[in-house]
Amino acid sequence: MPSSLRAERFEKVFVRAPNWLGDVVMATPHFDRIRRAFPDAQIVLGVKGGHGKVLDGLDSFDRRIAVSKPRGLSGLRAEARKLRSEQFDLAILFPNSVSSALVAKMAGIRRRLGYTQGRRLWITDGIAFAGARKPFWKRRGPRRVPVPMVDYWNDLLDAFDFPPADPHPRLVVTSGEVEACDRILSELDIDDGHRLVLFAPTAGFGPSKHWDDPRWATLARDLVALDPSVRVLLLCGPGEETLVRDIEQQAGRPEVRAALPPVPLDVTKPLVRAAALMVTLDSGPRHLAVAFDVPHVVLMGPTHPDYTSSNLEHGIILRHDVDCGPCHLPVCPLDHRCMRRITEGEVLEACRVQLGLAGDPVRLSSSPDAP
């Protein structure tokens, strides 16, 4: 039976953050729990380099360091050297990878907390996942029966008597980020008299999550037609510029603009907070909308909805069950049916509901009794 770690004195704690941006945001309440457990310790957050800036302003850790996925033995040694020089007493590992546990072990971190599946030899303080695992003949997609990641990580910290915290994700906007955001909106002639609608049509996971570009353009035109005060801004990350340029050109309306060059992640926070609506794939920006209680519509295809089925008060999830999913594959080997079945009409209706625009009641595919 796991015992409390709170009675022990740890001077320096390494927290290995999850790998995906959305998971990092979902884990912010758990970072708060760790801070409450060790208020006097120096807490260092290890986070993938591109994701760290979304956490600027938070007080749940003292500083952060960039980590990367180690490739081969040389990569493991390099990551371990980086951590060894810090002389940590405790590592708390959010990823379930063998490599994250092995790096912590090679770095000489005496106590290593995390889930034990597949890496029991390198975890000193751990628990096995208590939920069900799928039988081998039903192993399409995730191996275990999905549960919300918020609950999954809470179960781990609960087992070691970490104090509770508000489960809602928490992000902070700094004054410098607000100033940078205001400059972007001013350059695009978007002011307080407009309703900012953000589109996040890209996903680093892979093209299996994508929705056809022409549909985004049609949706943008229709939203502007419904409400002339709407201004649609297309978000993307580095390397995704062509996609949002194409959507902007296909929309052919001055009210629809691509945010280029890509908006840095820290400046994206106040941009999301200022929005009346976000329309997004099941990707990182979705979770920024959740953190700031911004109404949002999520187009979900190859991923299982139960992983993110928490803090849904301001969201509408549009998805269709298909016989081949949820597959969790980055590239669809078939005909992309899970995303193709999400129609422009149902997305537009969901947006209308979220914006509070007048019209007849609609049935959405996310309704429990929808066909």
WOLIN-V822584 format. One record per residue. N is the residue number from 0. RES is the residue in one letter. NEAR is the number of other ideal C-beta (glycine too) atoms within 8 Angstrom. Layout:
n->N res->RES near->NEAR
n->N res->RES near->NEAR
This chain:
n->0 res->M near->2
n->1 res->P near->7
n->2 res->S near->6
n->3 res->S near->6
n->4 res->L near->14
n->5 res->R near->10
n->6 res->A near->4
n->7 res->E near->5
n->8 res->R near->3
n->9 res->F near->11
n->10 res->E near->6
n->11 res->K near->12
n->12 res->V near->15
n->13 res->F near->14
n->14 res->V near->14
n->15 res->R near->12
n->16 res->A near->13
n->17 res->P near->10
n->18 res->N near->7
n->19 res->W near->9
n->20 res->L near->13
n->21 res->G near->12
n->22 res->D near->11
n->23 res->V near->14
n->24 res->V near->15
n->25 res->M near->13
n->26 res->A near->13
n->27 res->T near->15
n->28 res->P near->13
n->29 res->H near->12
n->30 res->F near->14
n->31 res->D near->12
n->32 res->R near->13
n->33 res->I near->15
n->34 res->R near->12
n->35 res->R near->10
n->36 res->A near->10
n->37 res->F near->11
n->38 res->P near->6
n->39 res->D near->3
n->40 res->A near->10
n->41 res->Q near->7
n->42 res->I near->12
n->43 res->V near->15
n->44 res->L near->13
n->45 res->G near->12
n->46 res->V near->13
n->47 res->K near->10
n->48 res->G near->8
n->49 res->G near->6
n->50 res->H near->12
n->51 res->G near->12
n->52 res->K near->8
n->53 res->V near->14
n->54 res->L near->14
n->55 res->D near->10
n->56 res->G near->8
n->57 res->L near->11
n->58 res->D near->5
n->59 res->S near->9
n->60 res->F near->13
n->61 res->D near->5
n->62 res->R near->6
n->63 res->R near->10
n->64 res->I near->10
n->65 res->A near->9
n->66 res->V near->10
n->67 res->S near->8
n->68 res->K near->6
n->69 res->P near->10
n->70 res->R near->5
n->71 res->G near->6
n->72 res->L near->5
n->73 res->S near->7
n->74 res->G near->11
n->75 res->L near->13
n->76 res->R near->9
n->77 res->A near->9
n->78 res->E near->13
n->79 res->A near->11
n->80 res->R near->9
n->81 res->K near->11
n->82 res->L near->15
n->83 res->R near->10
n->84 res->S near->6
n->85 res->E near->11
n->86 res->Q near->7
n->87 res->F near->12
n->88 res->D near->11
n->89 res->L near->14
n->90 res->A near->16
n->91 res->I near->11
n->92 res->L near->12
n->93 res->F near->12
n->94 res->P near->8
n->95 res->N near->8
n->96 res->S near->7
n->97 res->V near->8
n->98 res->S near->9
n->99 res->S near->12
n->100 res->A near->14
n->101 res->L near->11
n->102 res->V near->13
n->103 res->A near->15
n->104 res->K near->10
n->105 res->M near->10
n->106 res->A near->15
n->107 res->G near->7
n->108 res->I near->13
n->109 res->R near->7
n->110 res->R near->11
n->111 res->R near->16
n->112 res->L near->14
n->113 res->G near->15
n->114 res->Y near->10
n->115 res->T near->10
n->116 res->Q near->7
n->117 res->G near->6
n->118 res->R near->13
n->119 res->R near->7
n->120 res->L near->4
n->121 res->W near->10
n->122 res->I near->14
n->123 res->T near->7
n->124 res->D near->9
n->125 res->G near->12
n->126 res->I near->10
n->127 res->A near->7
n->128 res->F near->9
n->129 res->A near->5
n->130 res->G near->7
n->131 res->A near->5
n->132 res->R near->8
n->133 res->K near->10
n->134 res->P near->6
n->135 res->F near->5
n->136 res->W near->4
n->137 res->K near->6
n->138 res->R near->8
n->139 res->R near->6
n->140 res->G near->8
n->141 res->P near->9
n->142 res->R near->5
n->143 res->R near->10
n->144 res->V near->8
n->145 res->P near->7
n->146 res->V near->10
n->147 res->P near->10
n->148 res->M near->13
n->149 res->V near->11
n->150 res->D near->9
n->151 res->Y near->10
n->152 res->W near->11
n->153 res->N near->10
n->154 res->D near->10
n->155 res->L near->12
n->156 res->L near->11
n->157 res->D near->8
n->158 res->A near->8
n->159 res->F near->13
n->160 res->D near->9
n->161 res->F near->12
n->162 res->P near->8
n->163 res->P near->4
n->164 res->A near->9
n->165 res->D near->6
n->166 res->P near->8
n->167 res->H near->7
n->168 res->P near->11
n->169 res->R near->10
n->170 res->L near->14
n->171 res->V near->8
n->172 res->V near->9
n->173 res->T near->9
n->174 res->S near->5
n->175 res->G near->6
n->176 res->E near->13
n->177 res->V near->10
n->178 res->E near->8
n->179 res->A near->12
n->180 res->C near->12
n->181 res->D near->8
n->182 res->R near->8
n->183 res->I near->12
n->184 res->L near->12
n->185 res->S near->9
n->186 res->E near->6
n->187 res->L near->10
n->188 res->D near->5
n->189 res->I near->9
n->190 res->D near->7
n->191 res->D near->3
n->192 res->G near->4
n->193 res->H near->9
n->194 res->R near->10
n->195 res->L near->12
n->196 res->V near->16
n->197 res->L near->15
n->198 res->F near->15
n->199 res->A near->12
n->200 res->P near->14
n->201 res->T near->13
n->202 res->A near->10
n->203 res->G near->9
n->204 res->F near->9
n->205 res->G near->9
n->206 res->P near->8
n->207 res->S near->14
n->208 res->K near->13
n->209 res->H near->10
n->210 res->W near->9
n->211 res->D near->8
n->212 res->D near->10
n->213 res->P near->7
n->214 res->R near->10
n->215 res->W near->15
n->216 res->A near->13
n->217 res->T near->9
n->218 res->L near->14
n->219 res->A near->15
n->220 res->R near->12
n->221 res->D near->10
n->222 res->L near->14
n->223 res->V near->13
n->224 res->A near->6
n->225 res->L near->10
n->226 res->D near->9
n->227 res->P near->6
n->228 res->S near->7
n->229 res->V near->14
n->230 res->R near->13
n->231 res->V near->14
n->232 res->L near->14
n->233 res->L near->14
n->234 res->L near->15
n->235 res->C near->13
n->236 res->G near->7
n->237 res->P near->5
n->238 res->G near->4
n->239 res->E near->10
n->240 res->E near->12
n->241 res->T near->6
n->242 res->L near->11
n->243 res->V near->16
n->244 res->R near->10
n->245 res->D near->9
n->246 res->I near->17
n->247 res->E near->11
n->248 res->Q near->7
n->249 res->Q near->10
n->250 res->A near->12
n->251 res->G near->7
n->252 res->R near->8
n->253 res->P near->4
n->254 res->E near->10
n->255 res->V near->15
n->256 res->R near->11
n->257 res->A near->11
n->258 res->A near->13
n->259 res->L near->8
n->260 res->P near->4
n->261 res->P near->11
n->262 res->V near->10
n->263 res->P near->8
n->264 res->L near->11
n->265 res->D near->11
n->266 res->V near->12
n->267 res->T near->13
n->268 res->K near->15
n->269 res->P near->12
n->270 res->L near->17
n->271 res->V near->14
n->272 res->R near->9
n->273 res->A near->8
n->274 res->A near->12
n->275 res->A near->9
n->276 res->L near->14
n->277 res->M near->17
n->278 res->V near->13
n->279 res->T near->15
n->280 res->L near->14
n->281 res->D near->13
n->282 res->S near->14
n->283 res->G near->10
n->284 res->P near->13
n->285 res->R near->17
n->286 res->H near->13
n->287 res->L near->16
n->288 res->A near->16
n->289 res->V near->14
n->290 res->A near->12
n->291 res->F near->10
n->292 res->D near->6
n->293 res->V near->14
n->294 res->P near->11
n->295 res->H near->15
n->296 res->V near->15
n->297 res->V near->12
n->298 res->L near->14
n->299 res->M near->10
n->300 res->G near->14
n->301 res->P near->12
n->302 res->T near->12
n->303 res->H near->9
n->304 res->P near->10
n->305 res->D near->8
n->306 res->Y near->11
n->307 res->T near->13
n->308 res->S near->7
n->309 res->S near->10
n->310 res->N near->8
n->311 res->L near->7
n->312 res->E near->5
n->313 res->H near->9
n->314 res->G near->12
n->315 res->I near->11
n->316 res->I near->9
n->317 res->L near->14
n->318 res->R near->12
n->319 res->H near->7
n->320 res->D near->4
n->321 res->V near->8
n->322 res->D near->3
n->323 res->C near->8
n->324 res->G near->11
n->325 res->P near->10
n->326 res->C near->10
n->327 res->H near->8
n->328 res->L near->9
n->329 res->P near->6
n->330 res->V near->7
n->331 res->C near->11
n->332 res->P near->4
n->333 res->L near->6
n->334 res->D near->5
n->335 res->H near->9
n->336 res->R near->9
n->337 res->C near->14
n->338 res->M near->14
n->339 res->R near->8
n->340 res->R near->8
n->341 res->I near->13
n->342 res->T near->6
n->343 res->E near->9
n->344 res->G near->6
n->345 res->E near->12
n->346 res->V near->15
n->347 res->L near->12
n->348 res->E near->10
n->349 res->A near->14
n->350 res->C near->14
n->351 res->R near->11
n->352 res->V near->11
n->353 res->Q near->11
n->354 res->L near->15
n->355 res->G near->4
n->356 res->L near->8
n->357 res->A near->2
n->358 res->G near->5
n->359 res->D near->3
n->360 res->P near->3
n->361 res->V near->10
n->362 res->R near->5
n->363 res->L near->12
n->364 res->S near->9
n->365 res->S near->9
n->366 res->S near->7
n->367 res->P near->3
n->368 res->D near->3
n->369 res->A near->8
n->370 res->P near->1
